[in-house]
Amino acid sequence: MTSLAERWLEAAYSGKRWLMALRPLEALYRCAMRRRAAAYADGRKAVWRAPVPVVVVGNITLGGTGKSPLVAWLARYLVEAGWTPGILSRGYGGRSERYPLYLEADTPVAESGDEPRMLADQTGCPVVVDPDRPRGGRRLLEAGCDILISDDGLQHLALGRDLEIVVVDGQRGLGNERCLPAGPLREPAERLATVDAVMINGRLRRPLPAAGHAMQLTPVAWRALDDGRREALSPPPFAGPVHALAGIGRPARFFETLGELGVEFEAHAFADHHRFTAADLAFDDERPVVMTAKDAVKCRGLVSGAWSLDVEAVPEPAFVDWLARRLAML
C-alpha cells in the first residue's frame, strides 16, 4: 500500500491543487530558512572551516535524484587525480551508539545506514557517519584525508564548503516549485543560482532557473548478493521473470532501467531506506530476486540467489573539465 508520505510526494511533483491549502505553512518554512541562513552568515551560529577543501553534493528536493552515484564517481575521480578523499554522511536510516562512526568492513548497516555502507563498498574510501558533520569531518582529517566529500548536507550550514554541487532528477525536476510542505523543495528554486554546479540526471522535462550539466546513470554489471561476484549485463546471469525490489527515493527509476535492459519483472516498491526483513523477500515461487545496490547492502544473508544492479554516474565531459579547473584552484 502507498503510504501517506509517498502520496504527498507524488502530489508535490505532479502539482495537485489541494496542496495550495498548505501555502501558509510554506511561508513560515521559508521564513525559518531565511533566518537560519542569516544566523550562519552573520556569525551568530558557528561555521566550521576545514583546513582542506570540502565538496558538498546535495539536492534541494525530497526524493531520490541520483546523488549517491555521483558521490561515488567523484570519490573515484579524486583518487585518480591524486587526492585522498573521505566521504562524510549523516547516515540516514542508521543508528549507532557512538559518533563519529568510522566505517570498517564489518560495520553493520543498521548502524551506518544504507548509503554510507554502499559508498564505502563501492569506492574503498574512508567513510564517516555523524549527525554532527564538523565532528565527522575532523575524524576524516585524522584518517589522513586531504579533501572531504559531504554526501548530502547542502542545508547543513554548520559545515563550511568550497564547492556546492546539486543533483536534480531530470524527469521530476522541481515538481510544483513550492517549498515544504506545499511542495518538494527543501530550499527555494532560486538557490540553484547560488551553487557552483547543477547536475541534471537524465533528460530534463522542464526548464530550471539555472543552467546545468548533464549526467546519466548507466548500468554496468549484475552483482551476486551471495558472494559479491560481478557478471555481465547481457545475457543476465538469471532467468526471468524476476521479482524486482526497490526501496529508494524513486523506485520507478530502477524499474524503468530493468525494462530498458529487457528484464521481465514483477515490481515491489518500498519506502526509501526501508529496513528489509526475510519476510519481505519470501515469495511463493522460485523466481530470482533482483534489487538496487543500495538495497543489497541490507539484504545480504536474507535471501539466496539474489542479484543487485551496479549503476554508475557518467557526467558529461564539460563537467569533468570544469571540475578539474576548480580543483586546480583549490
N, C-alpha and C positions, 0 to 999 in steps of 0.2 A: 504494500500500500504506500502511496505517496504521502510523505509527512507534510505537516503544515509549513515547515520551513522551505521544503522543496517547492511547494505550490506557490509560496510567496515569491521565491526567487524566479520561478518561471514567469510569474505575473510581472515582476520588475523588468525582466528582459524583453517581454513582449508588449509592455506598455498598457496593462489593464487599467481601465478608468477608475476602478474602485480604490486604487492607490492614492488618488487625489485627496482622499479624506485624511491621509497621513502627512500632508504637506506642512501643517503647523508644527508637527514634531520634527520634520526635516529642517525647518527654520531654526529650531532650538539646537539640533545637532550641528548645523553649520556654524552657529554662534559659538558653541562649545569648542569646535575645532579651531576656529579663528583665535579664540582666547588662549587655547593651549599652545598654538604655534607662536603667538606673540610672547608668551611666557618664556619659551625657549630662546626666542630671538633676542629678547632684551636682558637675558641673564637671570631672570627670576627662578628659572629651572636650569639645572646644570646639564651641560652637553660634554660628553667625554670625547676628546680628540685623540685618536690612536697615533702613535709615532710612526705608523706605516699606513699606506693607502687603504681606504675602505670603500668597497663597491657594494651598493645595495641593489639587489634585484627584487623588485616587488610588483605590486599592482594596485590599482585604485578601485577595483571592482571585487565583489564577492563571487565565489565560484571559481572553478579551475580555468587557468589561462595558458598553461604550459610553462609556468615559471621554473619549476624544478628541473626539467630537462635543460633549460638554458643555463641554470646554475651549474649543472654537471658539465655542460660544454665549456663554460667559462673556466671552470677549475682545470679541466684538461688542457685548455688553450694556454692558461697561465703557466702550467708546469712545462709545457713545450717551449714557452718563451723564456724559461729560466727562473721563474718566480717559485716561491714556496707558499702556495695559498692554503688558507684554512677557512672552513665553512662554519658560519655561525647561524644557529637556528633557535627559534622559540620552542620547537618540539611539540607542536600542537597534537593532541591525541595521546601523548605520553605523560608519565608522571614518575618522577624519581624522588628518592628520599634525600638526595644531595645534589647541589648545583654549585659550580658548573659541572656538567656531566660530559666528560671526555669519552667519546665512543671508542670502545675496544671491539675486537672481533666477536666477543661473547656478550656484549651489552644487549640485554633483552629489548625487543622493540616496544614492549609495554612501558619501558622506562624512557626510551629515546623518542618515541613517535615514529610513524612510518617513513616520512620524508627524510629525516636525518639518517635513518638506517639505510635507506635506499641510496642516498648520496654518498655515504661512506663506502658502501659496497661497490658503487659504480665508478668512483673516482680514486679511491685509495688515499684521499687527502684527509688530514685531520679534520674532525667534525666535533664541535662542541654545542651542546644544548643548554640554554639558560634563559629563563624569562627575563633576567637582568642582562641585557645584551652587552653593556660595557664590561660587566664582570666576566661574561663569557669570552669577550674579545681579549681581555687580559690573559685568560687561560690559553688562548691560541698563541699569544705572543710568547708565553712561557714554553710552548711547544716548538718555537723557532720559526713561526710563520712570518713572512715579510709582506704579506698582503692579505686582507680579510674580505671574504665574500659573505654578505648577510643575505641569507635565503628568506625573503620577505623582509619586513622591518621598515618599509617605506614610511610608515606612520609612527615608528618608534624613534622620536626625535632626540632622545637622550643619547643616541649613538650618532656621533658626527660622521660625515661621509664625504668622500671626494668625488664619487660618481653615483648617479642615480639612473637605473635602467628600469623602465616599466614595461611589462608584458601585457598585451591586450589580445583577447580572443577575437580574431577577425570576423567570425560568424556572428557572435553575440554583441561585439562592440561594447558600448557603454550602456546598453539597454535603453531605458527611458531617460537617461542622463540626469536622474534625480539621486540625491544622497539618501542615506538611510534615515528612516525606514520607508520612505516613499519610493525608493529605487535602490539599485545595487551598488551605488558609489560610496566608497569609504571617504573620498575627498571629492570636491567639485571637479568637473571636467577640465576647468582652466589649469588645474595642477599639471596637466601634461605639458603645458607650455614652459614649465619651470624645470623639468627634469632634463638630464643630459641626453637620453636616448629613449625612444619608444619603439618597442619591438612588436610587430603585428604577426601573430601566429595564425597562418592560413590566409585565405582570401578575405579581404576587407569588404564587408557588405554595405557599410555606411561610413561617410567621411568622419574623421576625427578632428578635434580642434588643434591638432599639431601633426607635423609630418612624422613619418615613422619608417623604420627599416623592416623589411620582410624577413620572416623565418618560417621554416617548415618543421614539423615533427615527422621524422622518417623512420619507419620500422626497419630494424637491421637484423634481427635474429629471434628465434624461439629459444627459451631457456627452461630446462627441466628443473622443477622445484626439488626433485629427489636428490640430485647430485650436482646441480649447477651447470651442467654441460650445455653448450650452445649448438643449435642446429640451424641450417639454412632456412630462409623463409619459404622457399618453394623447391620441391614439394614439402608441405608441412610434415613434421615427424609424428603426426597423429591422423587418424581417420575421422572424418566428420560424419554427421553433425556433432557439435560440441555444446557444452554449457559454458557460456561466457559471463564472467563475473567482473563487475567494475564498481569499486567504492571510491570514486574520485570526484572532483568538483563538477565535471560534466561527463557522466558515463557515456552519453551518446557519441562523444568523440571516439572512444575506444570501439564501440560497436560499428561506427562508420568505417573505421580503419580495417576491422575484420572483414567487412563487406567488400572493401576495395581489394583485400588480399584473396578474395574468393572463398573465404571460410564460411561454411554454413553453420549457424549457431542459434541457440535459444538464449535470449538476453536475460540477465539477472542484475538489476541495478540496485546498489546500496548507497547509503549516505556517505559523504566524504569522511575519510578517516574511520570508517566502520571497523569495529573490532570483531573479526571473524571468529566463529566457533566451528567445530566439526559438523554441527547440525546445519550450518549454512552451506556446507559443501557436500551434504549427503543427498544424493538423488536416487530415484527408483529405477535407474537404468545403468548401463555400462559406458555411457558416453564420456569421452575425455572432458576435462575441465581446463579452460584457459582463462587468463586474467592479466591485469596490468602488472608492471614491475612494482609499483607502489603497493598493490595488494599482496603481491607474492611474499614480501618480507614478513607479513603477518600470518601467512597460511602455510609456511613450511612446517612439516610434521603433522598437519591436519588432514592431508589428503595425499594419496599416492598417484603417480602417473599424470600429474597436472603440469601445465606449461604456462609460462608468462611470456609476454611480448616485449622484447627490448626495443625501446624507441629513443632516438637521439635527435636533439635540436640541430638544425642546419641553418645558421644565419646567412643572409646574403653577403657577397664579398664586400660590398660597400661598408657594411657594418664592421666587418673584420678589419678593414683598412682604417676606419675611424677609431676603433678600439686601440689598434696598435699606436696610432698617433697620440691618443690621450694617455696611454700608459707610459709612453716615452716622456711626456710632460710631467707625469707624476714622479 
